Amino acid sequence: MRKIRVEEITKEVSKMCIKANCDLSEDVLKQIESFKENEKSPIGKDILEKILLNADIASEKQVPICQDTGMAVFFVEIGDRVNIKGNIKKAINEGVRQGYKDGFLRKSVVKDPLIRDNTKDNTPAIIHYDFVEGDKITIHFAPKGFGSENMGKLKMLKPSDGIDGVKDFVLDTVNKAGPNACPPLVVGVGIGGTMEKACLLAKKALFRDLNSYNEKKHIKDLEHELLLKINDLGIGPQGLGGRTTALKVNVETFPTHIAGLPVAVNLNCHVARHLTVEI
């Protein structure tokens, strides 16, 4: 067994919170640059250029890329040969508390969804755990802004709706979101499981590298087709027209019940922040 002290986890999480909010990952930057070269709309191209300039300034000055520094979301993979010395949940939340304080990041979390008192340190984080083989802990982090989060949807389709029903629902969700989710988007789609599992799959899909594709051929083909159809909607960068409505569509699936076809769509704005650290 390999022992990992919770202090190590807190230290890494704190650094992740600052870095992810100030440095847009290379896969996202390259995707925006690629779409900018092919964007026919002058306004759309200009917006994409300004998005890249904004990212450069944020990285150089180490200030947030966006004023919405999000709710801290984690997917944590814990190796079966790891012995954690302490409480990992407390350690992650302490890392968020320190990172958002030291990085002068906006604190956006309220204690109660109805009373709305701010926690003043951006905790608690949303943490999903998975247990895997190995002697390491892998932490995937994304600060999730709510301009795009608010545009997500879940639909319990009938099995008879099939793949066409899935496509129609995804396209309708993006179309109705319009400019509100700050396109160009990364579109996460979860298909299968139960209603909560589909939402979790859609969220997890947003953590994938934009150069990655689903291993299943029919799902990879679906990702390609949905991206083309979304960009045919004409919403464009910031909703002002053009062919760059989405940078990528990532689809994740899970087995489901014979009577169901749950589908969830979770959207990310062009500030598709995500970061992974291995301890």
C-alpha positions in Angstrom: 0.0 0.0 0.0 1.2 3.5 -0.8 0.4 6.2 1.8 -0.8 9.6 0.6 -1.3 12.4 3.2 -4.3 14.6 2.7 -2.0 17.7 2.9 -0.6 16.7 -0.5 -4.1 16.6 -1.9 -5.0 20.0 -0.4 -1.9 21.5 -1.9 -2.5 20.2 -5.4 -6.2 21.1 -5.4 -5.4 24.7 -4.4 -2.9 25.0 -7.3 -5.4 23.4 -9.7 -8.1 25.9 -8.8 -5.9 28.9 -9.7 -4.3 27.3 -12.8 -7.5 26.1 -14.3 -9.2 29.5 -13.9 -6.2 31.5 -15.4 -4.7 29.1 -18.0 -7.0 27.7 -20.7 -5.8 24.2 -21.6 -3.9 23.7 -24.8 -6.6 21.4 -26.4 -9.2 24.2 -26.1 -6.9 26.9 -27.4 -5.9 24.9 -30.4 -9.6 24.0 -31.2 -10.6 27.7 -31.1 -7.6 28.6 -33.3 -8.6 25.9 -35.8 -12.2 27.0 -36.0 -11.2 30.7 -36.3 -9.3 29.9 -39.5 -12.4 28.3 -41.0 -15.0 30.8 -39.7 -16.6 32.7 -42.7 -18.4 35.3 -40.6 -16.3 38.4 -40.1 -18.0 39.1 -36.8 -17.6 35.5 -35.8 -13.9 35.5 -36.7 -13.3 38.7 -34.8 -15.0 37.3 -31.7 -12.8 34.2 -31.8 -9.7 36.4 -32.1 -10.8 38.3 -29.0 -11.5 35.1 -27.1 -7.9 34.0 -27.8 -6.5 37.4 -26.9 -8.5 37.3 -23.6 -7.0 33.9 -22.8 -3.5 35.2 -23.5 -3.9 38.2 -21.2 -5.4 36.0 -18.5 -2.5 33.6 -18.6 0.2 36.3 -18.8 -1.3 38.3 -15.9 -2.6 35.3 -14.0 -6.1 36.6 -13.7 -9.3 34.6 -14.3 -10.2 34.0 -18.0 -13.9 34.7 -17.0 -15.5 36.5 -14.1 -17.5 33.4 -13.4 -14.9 31.2 -11.7 -17.5 28.5 -11.3 -18.5 25.9 -8.8 -15.7 23.5 -8.2 -16.4 20.0 -9.7 -14.1 17.0 -9.3 -13.9 13.5 -10.6 -11.5 11.6 -8.3 -10.0 8.2 -9.1 -8.6 6.4 -6.1 -6.2 3.5 -6.6 -7.0 0.3 -4.7 -3.4 0.3 -3.3 -3.6 3.8 -1.9 -3.9 4.4 1.9 -5.2 7.9 2.4 -4.0 9.4 5.7 -7.0 11.6 6.6 -10.3 12.7 5.2 -10.1 13.2 1.4 -13.4 15.2 1.2 -12.2 17.7 3.8 -8.8 17.9 2.0 -10.4 18.7 -1.4 -12.7 21.3 0.1 -9.7 22.9 2.0 -7.8 23.0 -1.3 -10.7 24.8 -2.9 -11.0 27.2 0.0 -7.3 28.1 -0.2 -7.1 28.2 -4.0 -10.1 30.6 -4.3 -8.7 32.8 -1.6 -5.1 32.9 -2.7 -6.0 33.3 -6.4 -8.5 36.1 -5.7 -11.2 34.1 -7.5 -14.9 34.9 -7.2 -16.7 33.0 -4.6 -20.0 31.9 -6.1 -21.4 29.2 -3.8 -24.5 29.8 -1.6 -25.1 27.6 1.5 -28.8 27.0 0.8 -30.4 27.1 -2.6 -33.3 29.1 -1.3 -31.9 31.3 1.5 -28.9 32.2 -0.8 -26.2 33.1 1.9 -22.8 33.0 0.3 -20.3 30.5 1.9 -17.5 33.1 1.1 -15.0 30.4 0.1 -16.5 28.7 -2.9 -17.1 25.5 -0.9 -18.5 22.9 -0.8 -17.1 21.3 -4.0 -19.0 18.8 -6.0 -17.0 15.6 -5.8 -17.5 12.3 -7.6 -15.4 9.3 -6.6 -14.3 6.2 -8.5 -12.1 3.3 -7.4 -9.6 1.9 -9.8 -6.6 -0.3 -9.8 -3.2 1.2 -8.9 -1.3 3.2 -6.2 -2.2 6.7 -7.3 -4.9 9.3 -7.0 -6.0 11.1 -10.1 -7.9 14.3 -9.7 -9.9 15.8 -12.6 -11.1 19.3 -11.9 -13.3 21.8 -13.7 -14.6 25.1 -12.5 -18.2 25.0 -13.9 -19.7 28.4 -14.7 -23.5 28.6 -14.5 -24.2 30.6 -17.7 -23.7 27.4 -19.5 -24.7 25.1 -16.7 -28.2 26.6 -16.6 -28.7 25.6 -20.2 -28.3 21.9 -19.6 -31.3 19.5 -19.9 -32.4 15.9 -19.2 -35.0 14.0 -21.1 -36.3 10.5 -20.5 -36.9 9.3 -24.0 -38.7 6.1 -25.0 -36.6 3.4 -26.5 -38.6 3.7 -29.7 -37.4 7.3 -30.0 -34.0 5.8 -30.9 -30.9 7.6 -32.1 -33.0 10.1 -34.1 -34.7 11.1 -30.8 -31.3 11.6 -29.2 -30.1 13.8 -32.1 -33.3 15.9 -32.0 -33.0 16.5 -28.3 -29.4 17.5 -28.4 -29.9 19.9 -31.3 -33.1 21.4 -29.7 -31.2 21.9 -26.4 -28.3 23.8 -28.1 -30.7 25.8 -30.3 -32.8 27.0 -27.3 -29.6 27.8 -25.4 -28.7 30.2 -28.2 -26.3 32.9 -27.0 -27.0 32.2 -23.3 -24.3 29.6 -22.8 -21.6 31.8 -24.4 -20.8 29.8 -27.6 -18.7 28.4 -29.0 -19.6 25.5 -26.8 -18.3 22.1 -25.8 -21.3 19.8 -25.7 -21.4 16.9 -23.3 -24.0 14.2 -23.9 -24.8 11.3 -21.6 -26.9 8.4 -22.9 -28.2 5.5 -20.7 -28.2 4.5 -17.1 -30.8 6.2 -15.0 -31.8 9.8 -14.9 -29.0 10.8 -12.5 -26.4 8.6 -14.3 -27.2 10.2 -17.7 -26.5 13.7 -16.1 -23.3 12.4 -14.6 -22.1 11.0 -17.9 -22.9 14.3 -19.6 -20.8 16.2 -17.0 -17.9 13.7 -17.3 -17.9 14.1 -21.0 -17.0 17.8 -20.6 -13.7 16.7 -18.9 -12.5 14.9 -22.0 -9.7 16.3 -24.1 -11.1 17.9 -27.2 -8.8 15.7 -29.3 -10.4 12.5 -28.0 -13.3 10.5 -29.3 -15.5 7.8 -28.0 -14.0 4.3 -28.5 -17.3 2.9 -29.9 -17.5 3.6 -33.6 -21.2 4.4 -33.7 -20.8 6.8 -30.9 -17.8 8.5 -32.5 -19.8 8.8 -35.7 -22.6 10.4 -33.6 -20.2 12.9 -32.1 -19.1 14.0 -35.6 -22.6 14.2 -36.9 -23.9 16.2 -34.0 -21.0 18.7 -34.3 -21.8 19.3 -37.9 -25.5 19.7 -37.3 -24.9 22.1 -34.4 -22.6 24.3 -36.4 -25.3 24.3 -39.2 -27.6 26.1 -36.7 -25.9 29.4 -37.5 -25.8 30.6 -33.8 -22.1 31.3 -34.1 -19.6 32.8 -31.6 -21.5 34.6 -28.8 -24.7 34.0 -30.7 -23.9 36.7 -33.4 -23.9 34.3 -36.3 -21.4 32.0 -38.0 -20.5 28.4 -38.2 -18.6 28.1 -34.9 -21.4 27.3 -32.5 -19.6 24.3 -30.9 -16.0 23.3 -30.7 -16.6 19.6 -29.9 -19.3 17.2 -29.0 -18.4 14.5 -26.5 -20.8 11.6 -25.9 -20.6 9.0 -23.1 -22.9 6.0 -22.7 -23.9 3.4 -20.1 -26.2 0.4 -20.1 -29.8 1.1 -19.3 -33.2 -0.5 -18.6 -35.2 -2.2 -21.4 -37.9 0.4 -20.9 -35.8 3.6 -20.9 -33.5 5.8 -22.9 -32.3 8.7 -20.6 -30.4 11.5 -22.4 -28.7 14.4 -20.7 -27.0 17.4 -22.3 -24.5 19.5 -20.3 -23.0 22.6 -22.0 -19.7 24.3 -21.5 -19.0 27.8 -22.7 -15.9 28.6 -24.8 -13.9 28.8 -21.5 -13.9 25.0 -21.3 -11.6 24.8 -18.3 -10.4 21.4 -17.2 -7.3 20.1 -15.5 -5.9 16.7 -14.3 -3.3 16.0 -11.7 -1.9 12.7 -10.6 -0.6 12.1 -7.1 
